[in-house]
Amino acid sequence: MKIIIAGDGKVGAILTRQLSAEGYDLTLIDANLKVLESTEERYDIMSVQGNCASMDVLEQAGIREADLLIAVTNADEVNLLCCMTAHGMNSNIHTIARIRNPEYTEQIYKMQNLFALSMMINPERQAAVEIERLLKYPGFLKRDTFAKGRVEIVELRVEAGHKLCNIALNDLYSIVKCKILVCTVIRNGRAVAPGGNFVLMEGDRIFVTAPANVLTILLKNLGIITHKVKRVILCGGGRVSYYLAQSLLKNGIGVQIVEQDFDRCTQLANLLPQASVIHGDASREFLLDNEGISDCDALVTLTGVDEMNIIISLYGSSCKVPQIITKLGRLENNTVLDSLPIGSIISPKELCCNHIVRYVRAMENQAGAALTIHTIADGQSEAVEFVVDRNTLHCGEPLKKLKLKKNVLIVCITHGMKLDIPNGDSCFEYGDTVIVVTGAGRVIYQLNDIFES
């Protein structure tokens, strides 16, 4: 499949890395020649320098033979014009545009066909939704949903003195008193697929598959005391803060936004009259102290600078803020970040790319394509949800009799409204959904790909 990526920024770079690793025929367009040359040195791709909304540049990129155009430049208007022009030159092409401005959201949904968009992506809105979900369960570092929200893979850290510390997975049920499955563990920066004899240790980050309705029970039985979030401090007044504050205020949660730019403060105060908007530098400790950081329920750092977000989150941790969420644009230094008490990490760009990759795989495999794809364990594992169709092998056979490929684990089977955290006697039937976790470097396009041939 031939794919054109317009824009070689952070999102474009992540997409290039992921899609080139999966073997797609990629052409990259960007106005910056140095950026393109740097990307070409790392990946086996073609590149074209120029304005991606120009017919001449799109012609050079091979738009008439392309199957998909992904427009992820920094300008919404350029992304829209790029998709419209591409569709005018190739009526069969699929188009995806990143649109970030809240003012465009409603009209683009209403005029999606006119703009020739197959899909619109808004990373900031997606990030706000993820953060709001984390605020509902303060005990989890990360939450990924499957089966229309009825199943989740949640991330927990095993701290010193934790009930799970020095416990073998075979003995897990005696502590949590609910049926869950630990599908991946990160130890010393490396993802491990654990067996029943695997003993959890201090510092481990564990990824647990569980029905959504047992999450509260899980936290309670682990002794993780959580209380409802009533007041949140948001550091940075960008788009993520706007979307998040909007949702939190609707749910009756108090919101304080700290923003350095005075004009943006005025704008936010007009858009969000119920929020408390503070003009100031969120990295200054005395300002956060004056705003009551020690008494807030959650701190979310959302400035545009990763290093500042980390520093503010570290200060929040020293003030014993119950829940901290840190937004990062780059996730290259996972081992270093893992040792820092900065709470949950959210990357809008990674979320955006996950959605696009799912769309690409669905195009490649129209029948049997994944319903849901989530990258977990710092990108070292992937959780994928499939529907069992007429072509699926081994229906009705117990899992203990199946030969799965290395580093592949079936973590949940849904039979209608019934959820099954599987054991060796479990099986799947036509119409069920199956959630699979795979190790790094193994891409599962269809459910049959998990079986040894």
DRENDO-1510 file (C-alpha; in Angstrom, 1 decimal, always signed):
<recs>
REC; n; res; u; v; w
REC; 1; MET; +0.0; +0.0; +0.0 .
REC; 2; LYS; +1.4; +3.4; -1.0 .
REC; 3; ILE; +1.0; +6.1; +1.7 .
REC; 4; ILE; +1.9; +9.8; +1.5 .
REC; 5; ILE; +2.6; +11.6; +4.8 .
REC; 6; ALA; +2.4; +15.4; +4.5 .
REC; 7; GLY; +4.4; +17.0; +7.4 .
REC; 8; ASP; +7.6; +15.7; +8.9 .
REC; 9; GLY; +7.1; +17.1; +12.4 .
REC; 10; LYS; +6.8; +15.0; +15.6 .
REC; 11; VAL; +3.6; +13.2; +14.5 .
REC; 12; GLY; +5.0; +12.7; +11.0 .
REC; 13; ALA; +8.2; +11.3; +12.5 .
REC; 14; ILE; +6.3; +8.8; +14.7 .
REC; 15; LEU; +4.1; +7.7; +11.8 .
REC; 16; THR; +7.1; +7.3; +9.5 .
REC; 17; ARG; +8.9; +5.1; +12.1 .
REC; 18; GLN; +5.9; +2.9; +12.7 .
REC; 19; LEU; +4.6; +2.5; +9.2 .
REC; 20; SER; +8.1; +2.0; +7.6 .
REC; 21; ALA; +8.7; -0.7; +10.2 .
REC; 22; GLU; +5.5; -2.4; +9.0 .
REC; 23; GLY; +6.7; -2.4; +5.4 .
REC; 24; TYR; +4.4; +0.2; +3.8 .
REC; 25; ASP; +5.6; +2.2; +0.7 .
REC; 26; LEU; +6.0; +5.7; +2.2 .
REC; 27; THR; +6.6; +9.1; +0.6 .
REC; 28; LEU; +7.2; +12.1; +2.9 .
REC; 29; ILE; +6.5; +15.7; +2.0 .
REC; 30; ASP; +7.9; +18.7; +3.9 .
REC; 31; ALA; +9.1; +22.2; +3.2 .
REC; 32; ASN; +12.2; +21.7; +5.3 .
REC; 33; LEU; +15.0; +20.0; +3.3 .
REC; 34; LYS; +17.2; +19.3; +6.3 .
REC; 35; VAL; +14.4; +17.6; +8.2 .
REC; 36; LEU; +13.6; +15.4; +5.2 .
REC; 37; GLU; +17.3; +14.5; +4.7 .
REC; 38; SER; +17.6; +13.5; +8.4 .
REC; 39; THR; +14.5; +11.3; +8.1 .
REC; 40; GLU; +15.7; +9.7; +4.8 .
REC; 41; GLU; +18.9; +8.7; +6.5 .
REC; 42; ARG; +17.0; +6.7; +9.1 .
REC; 43; TYR; +14.2; +5.1; +7.1 .
REC; 44; ASP; +13.7; +3.5; +3.7 .
REC; 45; ILE; +11.4; +6.1; +2.3 .
REC; 46; MET; +11.0; +8.6; -0.6 .
REC; 47; SER; +10.8; +12.3; +0.1 .
REC; 48; VAL; +9.6; +15.4; -1.7 .
REC; 49; GLN; +10.4; +19.0; -0.7 .
REC; 50; GLY; +7.7; +21.6; -1.0 .
REC; 51; ASN; +4.2; +22.8; -0.1 .
REC; 52; CYS; +2.0; +19.7; +0.4 .
REC; 53; ALA; -1.1; +21.5; -0.7 .
REC; 54; SER; +0.4; +22.3; -4.1 .
REC; 55; MET; -0.7; +20.1; -7.1 .
REC; 56; ASP; +2.8; +20.1; -8.5 .
REC; 57; VAL; +4.3; +18.8; -5.2 .
REC; 58; LEU; +1.5; +16.2; -4.8 .
REC; 59; GLU; +2.1; +15.1; -8.4 .
REC; 60; GLN; +5.9; +14.6; -7.6 .
REC; 61; ALA; +4.9; +12.5; -4.6 .
REC; 62; GLY; +2.8; +10.2; -6.7 .
REC; 63; ILE; -0.6; +11.2; -5.5 .
REC; 64; ARG; -2.4; +9.5; -8.4 .
REC; 65; GLU; -1.1; +6.1; -7.5 .
REC; 66; ALA; -1.4; +6.6; -3.7 .
REC; 67; ASP; -3.9; +4.8; -1.5 .
REC; 68; LEU; -3.8; +7.1; +1.5 .
REC; 69; LEU; -2.7; +10.7; +2.3 .
REC; 70; ILE; -2.1; +11.6; +6.0 .
REC; 71; ALA; -1.8; +15.4; +6.4 .
REC; 72; VAL; -0.2; +16.3; +9.7 .
REC; 73; THR; +1.5; +19.7; +9.1 .
REC; 74; ASN; +1.3; +22.3; +11.9 .
REC; 75; ALA; -1.5; +24.3; +10.0 .
REC; 76; ASP; -5.1; +23.0; +10.0 .
REC; 77; GLU; -5.9; +25.0; +6.9 .
REC; 78; VAL; -3.0; +23.5; +5.0 .
REC; 79; ASN; -4.0; +19.9; +6.1 .
REC; 80; LEU; -7.6; +20.5; +4.8 .
REC; 81; LEU; -6.5; +22.1; +1.5 .
REC; 82; CYS; -4.0; +19.2; +1.1 .
REC; 83; CYS; -6.7; +16.6; +1.5 .
REC; 84; MET; -9.1; +18.4; -0.8 .
REC; 85; THR; -6.5; +18.8; -3.5 .
REC; 86; ALA; -5.4; +15.2; -3.2 .
REC; 87; HIS; -9.0; +14.0; -3.6 .
REC; 88; GLY; -9.4; +16.2; -6.6 .
REC; 89; MET; -6.4; +14.6; -8.3 .
REC; 90; ASN; -7.3; +11.0; -7.1 .
REC; 91; SER; -10.9; +10.4; -6.3 .
REC; 92; ASN; -10.2; +6.9; -4.8 .
REC; 93; ILE; -7.6; +8.1; -2.2 .
REC; 94; HIS; -8.3; +7.9; +1.5 .
REC; 95; THR; -7.4; +11.1; +3.4 .
REC; 96; ILE; -6.7; +11.8; +7.1 .
REC; 97; ALA; -6.1; +15.3; +8.5 .
REC; 98; ARG; -5.0; +16.5; +11.8 .
REC; 99; ILE; -7.3; +19.4; +12.9 .
REC; 100; ARG; -6.5; +21.0; +16.2 .
REC; 101; ASN; -8.4; +24.3; +16.3 .
REC; 102; PRO; -11.6; +23.9; +18.4 .
REC; 103; GLU; -13.3; +26.4; +16.2 .
REC; 104; TYR; -13.2; +24.1; +13.2 .
REC; 105; THR; -14.4; +20.9; +14.9 .
REC; 106; GLU; -18.2; +21.2; +14.4 .
REC; 107; GLN; -18.1; +22.5; +10.9 .
REC; 108; ILE; -15.6; +19.8; +9.7 .
REC; 109; TYR; -17.9; +17.1; +11.1 .
REC; 110; LYS; -20.8; +18.6; +9.2 .
REC; 111; MET; -18.8; +19.2; +6.0 .
REC; 112; GLN; -16.6; +16.1; +6.1 .
REC; 113; ASN; -17.6; +15.0; +2.6 .
REC; 114; LEU; -17.0; +18.5; +1.2 .
REC; 115; PHE; -13.5; +18.5; +2.7 .
REC; 116; ALA; -13.0; +15.0; +1.3 .
REC; 117; LEU; -11.9; +13.6; +4.7 .
REC; 118; SER; -11.9; +9.9; +5.5 .
REC; 119; MET; -11.0; +10.7; +9.1 .
REC; 120; MET; -10.2; +13.7; +11.2 .
REC; 121; ILE; -7.7; +13.5; +14.1 .
REC; 122; ASN; -7.5; +15.9; +17.1 .
REC; 123; PRO; -4.6; +14.9; +19.3 .
REC; 124; GLU; -5.4; +17.5; +22.0 .
REC; 125; ARG; -9.0; +16.4; +22.4 .
REC; 126; GLN; -8.0; +12.8; +22.5 .
REC; 127; ALA; -5.4; +13.6; +25.2 .
REC; 128; ALA; -8.1; +15.5; +27.3 .
REC; 129; VAL; -10.4; +12.5; +27.1 .
REC; 130; GLU; -7.6; +10.1; +28.3 .
REC; 131; ILE; -6.6; +12.5; +31.2 .
REC; 132; GLU; -10.2; +12.8; +32.3 .
REC; 133; ARG; -10.5; +9.0; +32.4 .
REC; 134; LEU; -7.3; +8.8; +34.5 .
REC; 135; LEU; -8.7; +11.3; +37.0 .
REC; 136; LYS; -11.7; +9.1; +37.6 .
REC; 137; TYR; -9.4; +6.3; +38.8 .
REC; 138; PRO; -6.5; +8.0; +40.5 .
REC; 139; GLY; -4.8; +4.7; +41.3 .
REC; 140; PHE; -3.9; +3.8; +37.7 .
REC; 141; LEU; -1.0; +5.2; +35.7 .
REC; 142; LYS; -2.7; +4.4; +32.4 .
REC; 143; ARG; -6.0; +3.1; +31.1 .
REC; 144; ASP; -6.7; +1.6; +27.7 .
REC; 145; THR; -10.3; +0.5; +26.8 .
REC; 146; PHE; -11.6; -2.4; +24.7 .
REC; 147; ALA; -15.0; -4.1; +24.0 .
REC; 148; LYS; -16.8; -0.7; +23.9 .
REC; 149; GLY; -15.5; +0.3; +27.3 .
REC; 150; ARG; -16.3; -3.0; +29.1 .
REC; 151; VAL; -12.7; -4.3; +29.3 .
REC; 152; GLU; -9.5; -2.3; +30.2 .
REC; 153; ILE; -5.8; -2.8; +30.4 .
REC; 154; VAL; -4.6; -0.7; +33.3 .
REC; 155; GLU; -1.1; +0.2; +34.5 .
REC; 156; LEU; +0.0; +0.0; +38.1 .
REC; 157; ARG; +3.4; +0.5; +39.8 .
REC; 158; VAL; +4.5; -1.9; +42.5 .
REC; 159; GLU; +5.8; +0.4; +45.3 .
REC; 160; ALA; +7.8; -0.6; +48.4 .
REC; 161; GLY; +5.4; -2.1; +50.9 .
REC; 162; HIS; +2.8; -2.7; +48.3 .
REC; 163; LYS; +0.5; -5.7; +48.7 .
REC; 164; LEU; +1.8; -7.1; +45.4 .
REC; 165; CYS; +5.5; -6.8; +46.3 .
REC; 166; ASN; +7.3; -10.2; +46.3 .
REC; 167; ILE; +4.1; -12.0; +45.2 .
REC; 168; ALA; +4.0; -14.7; +42.5 .
REC; 169; LEU; +1.3; -14.2; +39.9 .
REC; 170; ASN; -0.1; -17.7; +40.8 .
REC; 171; ASP; -1.0; -16.2; +44.2 .
REC; 172; LEU; -2.5; -13.0; +42.9 .
REC; 173; TYR; -6.2; -14.0; +43.3 .
REC; 174; SER; -5.7; -14.4; +47.1 .
REC; 175; ILE; -4.9; -10.7; +47.3 .
REC; 176; VAL; -7.0; -9.0; +44.6 .
REC; 177; LYS; -10.1; -11.2; +45.1 .
REC; 178; CYS; -11.2; -10.6; +41.5 .
REC; 179; LYS; -10.4; -12.2; +38.2 .
REC; 180; ILE; -7.6; -10.3; +36.4 .
REC; 181; LEU; -4.7; -11.1; +34.2 .
REC; 182; VAL; -1.2; -9.6; +34.3 .
REC; 183; CYS; -0.3; -9.5; +30.6 .
REC; 184; THR; +3.0; -7.5; +30.7 .
REC; 185; VAL; +5.5; -6.3; +33.3 .
REC; 186; ILE; +8.2; -3.7; +32.8 .
REC; 187; ARG; +11.2; -4.4; +34.9 .
REC; 188; ASN; +14.4; -2.2; +34.6 .
REC; 189; GLY; +13.0; -0.7; +31.4 .
REC; 190; ARG; +12.3; -4.0; +29.6 .
REC; 191; ALA; +8.9; -5.5; +28.9 .
REC; 192; VAL; +8.5; -9.1; +30.1 .
REC; 193; ALA; +5.7; -11.6; +29.3 .
REC; 194; PRO; +5.3; -13.2; +32.8 .
REC; 195; GLY; +4.4; -16.7; +33.6 .
REC; 196; GLY; +2.5; -18.0; +36.7 .
REC; 197; ASN; +5.8; -18.3; +38.7 .
REC; 198; PHE; +6.9; -14.7; +38.0 .
REC; 199; VAL; +7.4; -12.8; +41.3 .
REC; 200; LEU; +6.6; -9.1; +41.3 .
REC; 201; MET; +9.2; -6.8; +42.7 .
REC; 202; GLU; +9.4; -3.2; +43.9 .
REC; 203; GLY; +9.6; -0.8; +41.0 .
REC; 204; ASP; +7.8; -3.1; +38.5 .
REC; 205; ARG; +5.2; -1.6; +36.3 .
REC; 206; ILE; +2.4; -4.1; +35.6 .
REC; 207; PHE; -0.2; -4.1; +32.9 .
REC; 208; VAL; -3.4; -5.7; +34.1 .
REC; 209; THR; -6.4; -6.9; +32.0 .
REC; 210; ALA; -9.7; -6.6; +33.8 .
REC; 211; PRO; -13.4; -6.0; +33.3 .
REC; 212; ALA; -14.1; -2.3; +33.8 .
REC; 213; ASN; -16.6; -3.1; +36.5 .
REC; 214; VAL; -14.0; -4.6; +38.8 .
REC; 215; LEU; -11.5; -1.7; +38.7 .
REC; 216; THR; -12.9; -0.2; +41.9 .
REC; 217; ILE; -12.7; -3.7; +43.6 .
REC; 218; LEU; -9.1; -4.1; +42.4 .
REC; 219; LEU; -8.0; -0.8; +43.9 .
REC; 220; LYS; -9.8; -1.4; +47.2 .
REC; 221; ASN; -8.3; -4.9; +47.7 .
REC; 222; LEU; -4.8; -3.6; +46.8 .
REC; 223; GLY; -5.2; -1.0; +49.6 .
REC; 224; ILE; -4.9; +1.8; +47.1 .
REC; 225; ILE; -7.2; +4.4; +48.7 .
REC; 226; THR; -8.6; +6.9; +46.2 .
REC; 227; HIS; -11.1; +9.7; +46.7 .
REC; 228; LYS; -13.2; +11.6; +44.2 .
REC; 229; VAL; -11.3; +14.4; +42.5 .
REC; 230; LYS; -12.8; +17.8; +43.5 .
REC; 231; ARG; -10.1; +20.3; +42.5 .
REC; 232; VAL; -7.5; +20.1; +39.7 .
REC; 233; ILE; -4.6; +22.5; +38.9 .
REC; 234; LEU; -3.8; +22.6; +35.1 .
REC; 235; CYS; -0.4; +24.1; +34.3 .
REC; 236; GLY; -0.4; +25.5; +30.8 .
REC; 237; GLY; -3.4; +27.0; +29.0 .
REC; 238; GLY; -3.1; +25.3; +25.6 .
REC; 239; ARG; -5.7; +23.3; +23.7 .
REC; 240; VAL; -5.5; +20.2; +25.9 .
REC; 241; SER; -6.2; +22.4; +29.0 .
REC; 242; TYR; -9.2; +24.0; +27.3 .
REC; 243; TYR; -10.8; +20.6; +26.3 .
REC; 244; LEU; -10.0; +19.1; +29.7 .
REC; 245; ALA; -11.3; +22.0; +31.7 .
REC; 246; GLN; -14.5; +22.1; +29.7 .
REC; 247; SER; -15.2; +18.4; +30.6 .
REC; 248; LEU; -14.1; +18.7; +34.2 .
REC; 249; LEU; -16.3; +21.8; +34.8 .
REC; 250; LYS; -19.3; +20.0; +33.4 .
REC; 251; ASN; -18.8; +17.3; +36.0 .
REC; 252; GLY; -18.7; +19.8; +38.8 .
REC; 253; ILE; -14.9; +19.6; +39.4 .
REC; 254; GLY; -13.1; +22.8; +40.3 .
REC; 255; VAL; -10.4; +23.9; +37.8 .
REC; 256; GLN; -7.5; +26.3; +38.2 .
REC; 257; ILE; -5.5; +27.0; +35.0 .
REC; 258; VAL; -2.0; +28.6; +35.3 .
REC; 259; GLU; -0.9; +30.3; +32.1 .
REC; 260; GLN; +2.1; +32.6; +31.4 .
REC; 261; ASP; +0.6; +34.4; +28.3 .
REC; 262; PHE; -1.7; +37.2; +29.4 .
REC; 263; ASP; -3.7; +37.3; +26.2 .
REC; 264; ARG; -4.3; +33.6; +26.4 .
REC; 265; CYS; -5.5; +34.0; +30.0 .
REC; 266; THR; -8.0; +36.6; +28.9 .
REC; 267; GLN; -9.2; +34.2; +26.2 .
REC; 268; LEU; -9.5; +31.3; +28.5 .
REC; 269; ALA; -11.4; +33.4; +31.1 .
REC; 270; ASN; -14.0; +34.3; +28.5 .
REC; 271; LEU; -14.3; +30.7; +27.2 .
REC; 272; LEU; -14.4; +29.1; +30.6 .
REC; 273; PRO; -16.0; +31.5; +33.0 .
REC; 274; GLN; -16.4; +28.9; +35.8 .
REC; 275; ALA; -12.6; +28.2; +35.8 .
REC; 276; SER; -10.1; +30.1; +37.9 .
REC; 277; VAL; -7.5; +31.4; +35.4 .
REC; 278; ILE; -4.2; +32.5; +36.9 .
REC; 279; HIS; -1.7; +34.6; +35.0 .
REC; 280; GLY; +1.8; +33.4; +35.9 .
REC; 281; ASP; +4.7; +31.0; +35.5 .
REC; 282; ALA; +3.7; +27.6; +36.7 .
REC; 283; SER; +7.3; +26.6; +37.2 .
REC; 284; ARG; +7.6; +29.1; +40.1 .
REC; 285; GLU; +7.1; +27.3; +43.4 .
REC; 286; PHE; +5.7; +30.2; +45.3 .
REC; 287; LEU; +2.9; +30.7; +42.7 .
REC; 288; LEU; +1.9; +27.0; +43.0 .
REC; 289; ASP; +2.1; +27.3; +46.8 .
REC; 290; ASN; -0.2; +30.4; +46.8 .
REC; 291; GLU; -2.7; +28.5; +44.6 .
REC; 292; GLY; -2.9; +25.6; +47.1 .
REC; 293; ILE; -0.9; +22.9; +45.4 .
REC; 294; SER; -0.5; +21.0; +48.6 .
REC; 295; ASP; -4.3; +20.8; +49.0 .
REC; 296; CYS; -5.4; +20.0; +45.4 .
REC; 297; ASP; -6.5; +16.5; +44.4 .
REC; 298; ALA; -4.7; +16.4; +41.1 .
REC; 299; LEU; -2.0; +18.3; +39.2 .
REC; 300; VAL; -1.8; +18.1; +35.4 .
REC; 301; THR; +1.2; +19.6; +33.7 .
REC; 302; LEU; +0.3; +20.7; +30.1 .
REC; 303; THR; +2.8; +23.3; +29.1 .
REC; 304; GLY; +4.4; +23.1; +25.6 .
REC; 305; VAL; +7.8; +22.3; +27.1 .
REC; 306; ASP; +8.5; +18.7; +28.3 .
REC; 307; GLU; +11.3; +19.6; +30.7 .
REC; 308; MET; +9.1; +22.2; +32.4 .
REC; 309; ASN; +6.2; +19.7; +32.7 .
REC; 310; ILE; +8.6; +17.2; +34.4 .
REC; 311; ILE; +10.0; +19.8; +36.8 .
REC; 312; ILE; +6.5; +21.0; +37.8 .
REC; 313; SER; +5.3; +17.4; +38.3 .
REC; 314; LEU; +8.4; +16.6; +40.4 .
REC; 315; TYR; +7.5; +19.6; +42.6 .
REC; 316; GLY; +3.9; +18.4; +42.8 .
REC; 317; SER; +5.2; +15.0; +43.9 .
REC; 318; SER; +7.3; +16.6; +46.7 .
REC; 319; CYS; +4.1; +18.4; +47.8 .
REC; 320; LYS; +2.3; +15.0; +48.1 .
REC; 321; VAL; -0.3; +15.8; +45.5 .
REC; 322; PRO; -2.4; +12.6; +45.3 .
REC; 323; GLN; -2.5; +12.4; +41.5 .
REC; 324; ILE; -0.1; +13.8; +38.9 .
REC; 325; ILE; -0.4; +13.6; +35.1 .
REC; 326; THR; +2.4; +14.8; +32.9 .
REC; 327; LYS; +2.1; +15.6; +29.2 .
REC; 328; LEU; +5.1; +14.8; +27.1 .
REC; 329; GLY; +5.7; +15.4; +23.4 .
REC; 330; ARG; +8.7; +13.0; +23.2 .
REC; 331; LEU; +8.9; +9.6; +24.8 .
REC; 332; GLU; +12.5; +8.6; +23.8 .
REC; 333; ASN; +13.9; +8.5; +27.4 .
REC; 334; ASN; +11.6; +6.0; +28.9 .
REC; 335; THR; +14.2; +4.4; +31.2 .
REC; 336; VAL; +15.0; +7.8; +32.7 .
REC; 337; LEU; +11.4; +8.8; +33.1 .
REC; 338; ASP; +10.5; +5.5; +34.7 .
REC; 339; SER; +12.6; +6.4; +37.7 .
REC; 340; LEU; +11.0; +9.8; +38.2 .
REC; 341; PRO; +7.9; +10.4; +40.3 .
REC; 342; ILE; +5.9; +12.2; +37.7 .
REC; 343; GLY; +2.8; +10.1; +37.8 .
REC; 344; SER; +0.9; +9.2; +34.6 .
REC; 345; ILE; +2.4; +10.2; +31.3 .
REC; 346; ILE; +0.2; +11.3; +28.4 .
REC; 347; SER; +1.5; +11.8; +24.8 .
REC; 348; PRO; -1.1; +13.4; +22.5 .
REC; 349; LYS; +1.1; +12.6; +19.5 .
REC; 350; GLU; +1.4; +8.9; +20.4 .
REC; 351; LEU; -2.4; +8.7; +20.9 .
REC; 352; CYS; -2.9; +10.4; +17.5 .
REC; 353; CYS; -0.6; +7.9; +15.8 .
REC; 354; ASN; -2.3; +4.9; +17.3 .
REC; 355; HIS; -5.6; +5.9; +15.7 .
REC; 356; ILE; -4.0; +6.5; +12.3 .
REC; 357; VAL; -2.1; +3.1; +12.4 .
REC; 358; ARG; -5.4; +1.3; +13.2 .
REC; 359; TYR; -7.0; +3.0; +10.1 .
REC; 360; VAL; -4.1; +2.0; +7.9 .
REC; 361; ARG; -4.2; -1.6; +9.0 .
REC; 362; ALA; -8.0; -1.7; +8.5 .
REC; 363; MET; -7.4; -0.4; +4.9 .
REC; 364; GLU; -4.8; -3.2; +4.3 .
REC; 365; ASN; -7.1; -5.9; +5.7 .
REC; 366; GLN; -10.7; -4.9; +5.0 .
REC; 367; ALA; -12.0; -8.3; +6.4 .
REC; 368; GLY; -10.9; -9.2; +9.9 .
REC; 369; ALA; -9.2; -5.9; +10.7 .
REC; 370; ALA; -8.5; -4.8; +14.3 .
REC; 371; LEU; -11.3; -3.0; +16.2 .
REC; 372; THR; -9.0; -1.4; +18.7 .
REC; 373; ILE; -5.2; -1.0; +18.9 .
REC; 374; HIS; -3.3; +0.4; +21.9 .
REC; 375; THR; +0.4; +0.6; +22.4 .
REC; 376; ILE; +1.4; -0.4; +26.0 .
REC; 377; ALA; +4.5; -0.9; +28.0 .
REC; 378; ASP; +6.4; +2.1; +26.6 .
REC; 379; GLY; +5.8; +1.0; +23.1 .
REC; 380; GLN; +7.3; -2.5; +23.7 .
REC; 381; SER; +3.9; -4.3; +23.5 .
REC; 382; GLU; +0.7; -3.9; +21.6 .
REC; 383; ALA; -2.9; -4.8; +22.6 .
REC; 384; VAL; -5.2; -5.5; +19.7 .
REC; 385; GLU; -8.9; -6.4; +19.6 .
REC; 386; PHE; -10.5; -8.5; +16.9 .
REC; 387; VAL; -13.9; -10.0; +16.0 .
REC; 388; VAL; -14.0; -13.7; +15.5 .
REC; 389; ASP; -15.4; -14.1; +12.0 .
REC; 390; ARG; -16.3; -17.0; +9.7 .
REC; 391; ASN; -12.6; -17.3; +8.6 .
REC; 392; THR; -11.1; -17.5; +12.1 .
REC; 393; LEU; -9.3; -20.7; +12.8 .
REC; 394; HIS; -9.7; -22.9; +15.9 .
REC; 395; CYS; -13.2; -21.7; +17.0 .
REC; 396; GLY; -14.5; -23.8; +19.9 .
REC; 397; GLU; -11.1; -25.3; +20.7 .
REC; 398; PRO; -9.7; -24.9; +24.2 .
REC; 399; LEU; -6.8; -22.4; +24.4 .
REC; 400; LYS; -4.5; -25.0; +26.0 .
REC; 401; LYS; -4.6; -26.9; +22.7 .
REC; 402; LEU; -3.7; -24.0; +20.5 .
REC; 403; LYS; -0.2; -23.2; +19.3 .
REC; 404; LEU; +0.3; -19.4; +19.4 .
REC; 405; LYS; +3.3; -17.6; +18.0 .
REC; 406; LYS; +6.0; -16.5; +20.4 .
REC; 407; ASN; +5.2; -13.4; +22.6 .
REC; 408; VAL; +1.5; -13.6; +21.8 .
REC; 409; LEU; -1.1; -13.8; +24.7 .
REC; 410; ILE; -4.9; -13.9; +24.5 .
REC; 411; VAL; -5.9; -11.8; +27.5 .
REC; 412; CYS; -9.7; -11.5; +27.1 .
REC; 413; ILE; -12.6; -13.1; +25.2 .
REC; 414; THR; -16.1; -11.4; +25.2 .
REC; 415; HIS; -19.1; -13.6; +24.5 .
REC; 416; GLY; -21.9; -11.0; +24.0 .
REC; 417; MET; -22.3; -9.3; +27.3 .
REC; 418; LYS; -20.2; -11.9; +29.1 .
REC; 419; LEU; -16.5; -11.2; +29.7 .
REC; 420; ASP; -14.0; -14.0; +30.1 .
REC; 421; ILE; -10.4; -13.5; +31.5 .
REC; 422; PRO; -9.3; -16.7; +29.9 .
REC; 423; ASN; -7.6; -19.9; +31.2 .
REC; 424; GLY; -6.5; -23.0; +29.3 .
REC; 425; ASP; -10.1; -24.3; +29.1 .
REC; 426; SER; -11.5; -21.1; +27.6 .
REC; 427; CYS; -12.4; -20.9; +23.9 .
REC; 428; PHE; -13.8; -18.4; +21.4 .
REC; 429; GLU; -16.7; -18.7; +19.0 .
REC; 430; TYR; -18.0; -16.9; +15.9 .
REC; 431; GLY; -19.2; -13.4; +16.9 .
REC; 432; ASP; -17.0; -13.1; +20.0 .
REC; 433; THR; -14.2; -10.5; +20.3 .
REC; 434; VAL; -10.7; -11.4; +21.4 .
REC; 435; ILE; -8.1; -9.1; +22.9 .
REC; 436; VAL; -4.5; -10.1; +22.1 .
REC; 437; VAL; -1.2; -8.7; +23.6 .
REC; 438; THR; +1.9; -9.1; +21.4 .
REC; 439; GLY; +5.6; -8.3; +22.0 .
REC; 440; ALA; +7.6; -5.7; +20.3 .
REC; 441; GLY; +8.3; -6.1; +16.6 .
REC; 442; ARG; +5.3; -8.4; +15.9 .
REC; 443; VAL; +2.4; -6.9; +14.0 .
REC; 444; ILE; -0.9; -8.7; +14.1 .
REC; 445; TYR; -3.1; -7.7; +11.2 .
REC; 446; GLN; -5.8; -10.4; +11.5 .
REC; 447; LEU; -6.7; -12.8; +14.3 .
REC; 448; ASN; -5.4; -15.8; +12.4 .
REC; 449; ASP; -1.9; -14.2; +12.4 .
REC; 450; ILE; -1.5; -15.2; +16.1 .
REC; 451; PHE; -1.4; -19.0; +15.3 .
REC; 452; GLU; +1.6; -21.0; +14.4 .
REC; 453; SER; +1.2; -22.3; +10.9 .
</recs>
